[in-house]
Amino acid sequence: MNRIVTAISMTGVIFAGTQARAVDSAQPKTNKHQTIVQIVGCMKKRMSADRSSSYNAAMKACKEQINKESDNLPSGALVASDTPPKP
């Protein structure tokens, strides 16, 4: 009987843990492809503007720039309408 109660409680803990992770993953994040596209575009601009810059220096600068931009994004829902959402 104790094993059944333990199994049921462990199952509940497992499902609660997966639900908690699902809520955290609802935050908008850029996916890997979008990040790569942003870095490539940044590197093209940097390297065409300054021919003497190295590939590695441009890569490092662009990664830092993209990371700063993604850290500054506001969290929350994005609304495409002119009127603000009602509280």
N, C-alpha and C positions, 0 to 999 in steps of 0.2 A: 504494500500500500504506500509506503514511503517513497518507493521508486517512482510510482505513478505521479504522485504529487510533485516530486522533484522534476520529473520529465515535463509535466505541464507548466510548471513555473519557469523552467529554463526555456521552453518554447516561447512563452510570453515575453521573456527578456530578449530573446533573439529577435522577435518581430518588432518589439519596441525600439531596439537598437537600429534596425534597418530603416524604420520610419524616421528616426531622428536624423540619420545620415541623408535621407531623401529630402528632408526639409532644408538642410544645409546646402545641398547641391542645387537647390532651386535658384541660387544667386546667379545672375547673368555673368558668364565668363566667356572670354574669347577662346575659341577652339584653336588647336594647333595650326590648322591650315590658314586661318585668318591672321594669326601671329606671323607666320612665315611670309605671307603676302605683304604684310605691313613692313616687315624687315627688309624684304627685297626692294620694295618701292623706296624706302628710306635710303638704302645703300646705293641704288641707282642715282638718286638725287645727289647724295654726298660725293660719290666718285665722279660724276660728270661735272660737278661744280669745282672740285679740287682734284686734279689729275695726279698730284703728288702724294695723296693720301693712300695708305695701304688698305688692302682688303680687310685685314684683321682689325685695324683701327676703326674702319667704317662699321664693321660688324659689331664691335663692342659698343660704339657710340649709339648705334641704332637700337641695339637691345636695351640699353639703359633708357633711351628715349621712350621706347614702347612700354617698358615696365613702369616708368613714371606716369605715362598716360593712363595705363590700366589701373594704377593705384588711385588716380584722381577721379575715376568714374564714380558718379553718385550711385549709391545702392538704392534699390527700390524699383517699383514698376515704372516703366516708361509709358507715357500716355501721348498719343498722337493727335489729340483733339485740342481745340483752342481753349476750352473751358477746363479749369482745374478740377480734379476729382473731389467729390463731396466726402467730408469726413465721416 
